[in-house]
Amino acid sequence: MGFPRTNLLCFATMPDGYGYEERIEAAARSGFEEISFWLMSIDEARQELGSLEAVKALLDKNGLRASSLEFLTAWTQAEGDAHMDEL
């Protein structure tokens, strides 16, 4: 029994130095169907593109959908309860 393939890309893993439009278009060309954002990433995209509606329009134009929004970042810290402080 195999697992279904999910074409999900975490936006935070994409290289810096490119605009959001370039990175979204590259993700679509690479065959991804879904993208996840960190809260800070979606806020930066909103600022760069002008609105959340513009971010959604860019995703729609490229056949991508935002499947998750991660708001915790301290989970990457291995020590203590930093994630609970952030939550």
PyMOL commands that set and color helices and strands:
alter all, ss='L'
color gray80, all
select helices_A, chain A and resi 11-13+20-29+39-49+52-61+74-76+82-86
alter helices_A, ss='H'
color red, helices_A
select strands_A, chain A and resi 8-10+34-38+65-70
alter strands_A, ss='S'
color yellow, strands_A
deselect
rebuild
show_as cartoon
